[in-house]
Each structure stands twice: as structure tokens, then as C-alpha cells.
């Protein structure tokens, strides 16, 4: 998972995107040719480090063995990457500027690093705790933002990350909600699946007749397992096999938490929590090895019937 050898590649992609982002931003910006005396002055001075450089460093942090960003920045970036980043800021100033790259990083992730829908999609949600349960009422950083929720692992205080991926292990979309938001929430689900087509494979927590009907009207067929208290039903063999392959998105959740380190309890502000989460998912997009399902279609006989082979 080491991305250090990809410093130039990550920077070039981020820099190209940031240049396009600034051009579009300048087109939409309001210009005042004759500002009034009551209008506060605005500064347009460029920073010492560009947004692309900061995004590159944030993405690199989520690709190595460092578990503390301060140690990574002071003992690796400032010592080993001086040639790649000649205009490095102090650690304190870098952390102060991190919230400024939150929106460019979000757009970079959404517009440049997301995969394409192939007609086979998996959905799941995972918990994002921000502190230990016993510190729930004394936590001030996330007061008013986080909430208490329950997952299969028990109660926790924090958020819930909803993810979509295809059979190649590429992220298609994501949403961050409070921990007490239902996975079948119509507003969240419609936003996640607005660009999907084909079949959507989910666990039993997504069973809902109204959800099935609304997705079916938009050309999306959601396939879930059945609960123990439900009547058995016929299901296509291909769908049964694909439901067993849902481990692909659970593996992605595990990689985001244990490799990309999107979960920890040392956050000092809500904005830097968001930046850390986005940078972790951006780093995952650059991983060479992703969980995937190898699918091959073989032509058989004169009828050229397609047979699906799963490995």
C-alpha cells in the first residue's frame, strides 16, 4: 500500500484538478469593480504551499506505517521530501490551513477519484466512532454533530459512513451521517444511488418494500438476503452468488479503517476530522491492490451463450 513512489503521480493529478477548480471558481466569483466604503477588503494572495501540495501530503499520510500525522510531517515530510516540497510550512501552520483544502479535497475525491458504475454495485455502512463511550458526554469537539448509535458491534458515539463500490473494488459514492440515521433513510439513499443502474447488492438491514419500489422505478434492482422470520423465496443463482461476494465492500471498510486510518479519537476539530476522512478515501483510490471479483464471460457452443464464471 506504499504510495511514496507515487508522489509525482498524485501531485500531478491533484495539481491539474486544482487548476481547473480555481478557473471555475474565478468564473463564479463575484467581482466588485467599485467596492463601497462599508465593504470589507478581501485578500487574494496565494499561500506559500499550493492546495495540490497539501492534498498530496495528506493523501501520502494514509499510505504508510505512521499513526500520528505530526510525526509523519516532522520526521518524514520535512526530512525526506524536501526536494519534492521545497516550500514546506511549519507543522502548526499546516494544520491551521488544513480546513481550507476541505472543499477542494472533497471535489477532488468526488469528481476525479470515484469509479464508474458497471451495473453491479455493493452497498454497506460502517461506524465511525469519535471517542470512547464513557467520554460521550464530556466530548466537546463533536458536540452537536455526532450522535449515539448502535451497530452489530454494539453502541458507539460518532458517525456512520455509507459506501458504494463496484466489483472492481472502486468507490462509487459515499455519505457521512450521524450514527442514529437509518441505512434506509430515503434522503441519504436517493443521494447515494442517483447515478446507479443495474443491480445493487445489500445486507438484510436494507430490506424495505418502499425502498425496493422507488429504486425499481429508477432502473435499479436491489437484492438482499432474507431474515429468519421471512418466507423463503426463489432467487436467481447469479444473485445468490453475488450476495456471497458482499465481503468485497466489508474488506474495503476494513482497509479504510486499518490501513488508511480514517478512524481515531485524537481529533481537535470537526473540520480536520472531515479532511482526515476524505484524505483516507482519496488514498484508497491510489492503492494498487484493491479487493475485486474476477468475472469472465465465456462463449460456449454455436448458440454463443454467455456463462458467468466467478473466482
C-alpha positions in Angstrom: 0.0 0.0 0.0 3.0 2.3 0.0 2.3 5.4 -2.1 5.6 7.2 -1.5 6.7 6.1 -5.0 3.6 7.8 -6.4 4.3 11.3 -5.0 4.7 12.8 -8.5 1.7 11.0 -9.9 -0.6 12.1 -7.0 0.7 15.6 -7.2 0.2 15.9 -11.0 -3.4 14.7 -10.8 -4.2 16.9 -7.8 -2.5 19.9 -9.4 -4.4 19.6 -12.7 -7.6 19.3 -10.8 -6.9 22.3 -8.5 -6.1 24.5 -11.6 -9.4 23.6 -13.1 -11.1 24.2 -9.8 -9.6 27.7 -9.5 -10.6 28.6 -13.0 -14.2 27.5 -12.4 -14.2 29.3 -9.0 -13.0 32.5 -10.6 -15.7 32.4 -13.2 -18.4 32.1 -10.5 -16.8 34.6 -8.1 -18.5 38.0 -7.6 -16.2 40.8 -8.6 -16.7 44.4 -7.3 -15.1 47.0 -9.6 -16.0 49.8 -7.2 -16.3 48.5 -3.7 -18.3 50.6 -1.2 -16.7 52.0 1.9 -18.6 49.5 4.0 -17.4 46.5 2.1 -14.5 44.7 3.9 -11.3 44.4 1.9 -10.6 40.9 0.5 -7.1 39.4 0.1 -6.3 37.2 -2.9 -2.7 36.5 -2.0 -1.6 32.9 -2.8 -0.2 30.8 0.1 3.3 29.5 0.4 2.2 26.0 -0.3 -0.4 25.3 -3.0 -3.6 23.3 -2.3 -2.3 20.5 -4.6 0.9 20.1 -2.4 -1.2 20.0 0.8 -3.6 17.4 -0.7 -0.6 15.3 -1.8 0.9 15.3 1.7 -2.5 14.4 3.3 -3.0 11.5 0.9 0.5 10.2 1.5 0.0 10.1 5.2 -2.7 7.5 4.8 -0.4 5.2 2.9 2.3 4.3 5.3 3.0 3.0 8.8 2.8 6.4 10.6 -0.1 6.5 13.0 0.4 10.2 14.0 0.3 13.0 11.5 2.6 15.2 13.5 5.3 12.6 13.5 4.8 11.9 9.8 5.1 15.6 8.9 8.0 16.5 11.1 10.1 13.3 10.8 9.3 12.2 7.3 8.0 15.0 5.1 10.3 17.7 6.5 13.3 15.4 6.2 12.8 13.1 3.3 10.6 15.1 1.0 12.3 18.5 1.0 13.2 18.2 -2.7 9.6 17.4 -3.7 8.1 20.1 -1.4 10.6 23.0 -1.2 8.1 25.5 0.4 7.1 23.5 3.4 5.1 25.2 6.2 5.7 24.6 9.8 3.5 21.9 11.3 1.3 24.4 13.2 0.7 26.5 10.2 0.0 23.4 8.0 -2.7 22.2 10.5 -4.2 25.7 10.6 -4.5 25.7 6.8 -6.0 22.2 6.5 -9.6 23.3 6.7 -9.0 25.5 3.6 -8.4 22.4 1.4 -11.5 20.5 2.7 -13.7 21.6 -0.2 -11.1 21.1 -2.9 -10.3 17.7 -1.5 -14.0 16.8 -1.4 -14.4 17.8 -5.0 -11.2 16.1 -6.0 -12.4 12.8 -4.4 -15.9 13.1 -5.9 -15.0 14.2 -9.4 -11.6 12.7 -10.1 -11.2 9.6 -8.0 -14.5 7.8 -8.0 -15.0 4.7 -10.1 -17.7 4.1 -12.7 -20.9 2.1 -12.3 -20.8 -1.2 -14.1 -24.2 -2.5 -13.3 -23.0 -4.5 -10.3 -22.9 -2.4 -7.1 -22.5 -3.3 -3.4 -23.6 -1.1 -0.5 -22.8 -1.1 3.1 -22.3 1.2 6.1 -19.7 1.3 8.8 -19.4 3.0 12.1 -17.0 5.9 12.7 -16.6 6.4 16.5 -15.0 9.6 17.6 -14.4 8.8 21.3 -14.9 6.1 23.8 -18.4 5.5 25.1 -17.5 6.6 28.6 -16.4 10.0 27.2 -19.5 10.7 25.2 -20.9 13.4 27.5 -17.6 15.1 28.0 -16.7 15.3 24.3 -16.8 19.0 23.2 -15.2 18.8 19.7 -18.2 16.9 18.2 -20.9 18.3 20.4 -24.0 18.9 18.2 -22.5 17.0 15.3 -22.0 13.4 16.4 -24.7 11.2 17.9 -25.1 7.9 19.7 -25.9 4.9 17.6 -25.8 1.1 17.6 -24.3 -1.3 15.1 -23.6 -5.1 15.2 -20.5 -4.3 17.3 -22.6 -2.5 20.0 -23.2 1.1 21.0 -20.9 3.9 19.9 -20.8 7.7 19.7 -19.9 9.2 16.4 -21.0 9.0 12.7 -21.9 6.4 10.1 -20.2 6.2 6.7 -22.2 4.8 3.8 -20.2 3.4 0.9 -20.9 2.1 -2.6 -18.5 0.1 -4.7 -18.4 -1.9 -7.9 -17.0 -5.4 -8.4 -13.5 -3.9 -9.2 -13.3 -2.5 -5.6 -13.6 1.1 -6.8 -15.6 3.5 -4.6 -18.7 4.9 -6.4 -20.2 7.2 -3.8 -20.2 7.9 -0.1 -22.2 9.7 2.5 -21.5 10.6 6.1 -24.4 10.8 8.6 -25.0 10.8 12.3 -24.8 7.4 14.0 -28.5 7.2 14.6 -29.5 7.6 10.9 -31.1 4.5 9.4 -29.4 2.9 6.5 -32.7 3.0 4.6 -33.2 6.8 5.1 -34.8 8.0 1.8 -32.8 11.2 1.6 -29.5 9.5 2.1 -30.3 6.5 -0.1 -31.6 8.6 -3.0 -28.4 10.7 -2.9 -26.2 7.7 -2.9 -27.9 5.8 -5.7 -28.9 8.7 -8.0 -26.3 7.6 -10.7 -26.7 3.9 -10.4 -28.1 1.3 -12.8 -28.3 -2.5 -12.8 -28.3 -4.5 -9.6 -27.5 -3.3 -6.1 -26.5 -6.0 -3.5 -27.1 -5.2 0.2 -27.4 -7.0 3.5 -30.6 -7.7 5.4 -30.6 -4.2 7.0 -31.7 -2.7 3.7 -34.9 -4.8 3.4 -37.7 -2.3 2.6 -40.7 -2.7 0.3 -40.9 1.1 -0.4 -37.2 1.3 -1.0 -37.4 -1.6 -3.5 -40.2 0.1 -5.3 -38.6 3.5 -5.6 -35.3 2.0 -6.8 -37.1 -0.3 -9.3 -38.8 2.7 -10.8 -35.4 4.3 -11.5 -34.0 1.1 -13.1 -32.1 -0.2 -10.1 -32.9 -3.7 -8.7 -31.8 -4.1 -5.1 -31.1 -7.6 -4.0 -30.9 -8.5 -0.3 -30.9 -11.7 1.8 -34.0 -12.8 3.8 -34.5 -12.7 7.5 -35.1 -15.8 9.5 -38.7 -14.8 10.2 -39.5 -14.3 6.5 -40.9 -16.7 4.0 -38.4 -18.3 1.6 -38.4 -17.1 -1.9 -36.9 -18.0 -5.2 -33.8 -16.2 -6.2 -31.6 -16.2 -9.3 -28.5 -18.3 -8.9 -26.3 -15.4 -10.0 -27.8 -13.2 -7.3 -27.2 -15.8 -4.7 -23.6 -16.0 -5.7 -23.2 -12.2 -5.7 -24.7 -11.9 -2.3 -21.9 -14.1 -1.0 -19.4 -11.8 -2.6 -20.5 -8.9 -0.4 -17.4 -9.4 1.5 -15.7 -7.1 -1.0 -17.2 -3.9 0.5 -16.6 -5.2 4.0 -12.9 -5.6 3.1 -12.9 -2.0 1.8 -14.3 -0.8 5.1 -11.5 -2.8 6.9 -8.8 -1.3 4.7 -10.1 2.3 5.2 -10.0 1.8 9.0 -6.9 -0.2 9.5 -4.7 0.9 6.5 -6.0 4.3 5.7 -6.6 5.2 9.3 -9.8 7.1 8.9 -10.9 6.2 12.5 -9.1 7.5 15.6 -10.1 9.5 18.7 -7.5 12.3 18.6 -9.4 14.9 16.6 -9.1 18.5 17.7 -11.7 20.0 15.4 -14.6 18.9 13.2 -13.0 20.3 10.0 -9.8 18.3 10.4 -11.9 15.2 11.1 -13.6 15.7 7.7 -10.2 16.3 6.0 -8.8 13.2 7.6 -11.8 11.1 6.4 -11.6 12.5 2.8 -7.9 12.0 2.6 -8.2 8.4 3.7 -10.7 7.6 0.9 -8.6 9.5 -1.6 -5.5 7.4 -0.6 -7.5 4.2 -1.1 -8.2 5.3 -4.7 -4.5 5.2 -5.4 -3.9 1.7 -3.9 -2.5 -0.7 -6.5 -4.2 -3.7 -4.7 -7.9 -3.5 -4.2 -10.4 -6.3 -3.3 -12.1 -7.3 -6.5 -14.2 -10.0 -8.1 -12.7 -11.5 -11.3 -15.6 -12.1 -13.7 -15.1 -13.7 -17.1 -17.7 -14.3 -19.8 -17.0 -17.4 -21.9 -18.7 -18.1 -25.2 -20.0 -21.7 -25.4 -21.2 -23.6 -28.4 -22.8 -22.4 -31.5 -25.5 -20.5 -29.6 -22.8 -18.3 -28.0 -24.5 -18.5 -24.6 -22.7 -16.4 -22.0 -21.6 -18.3 -18.9 -20.6 -16.3 -15.8 -17.5 -17.6 -14.0 -16.6 -16.2 -10.6 -13.3 -16.8 -8.8 
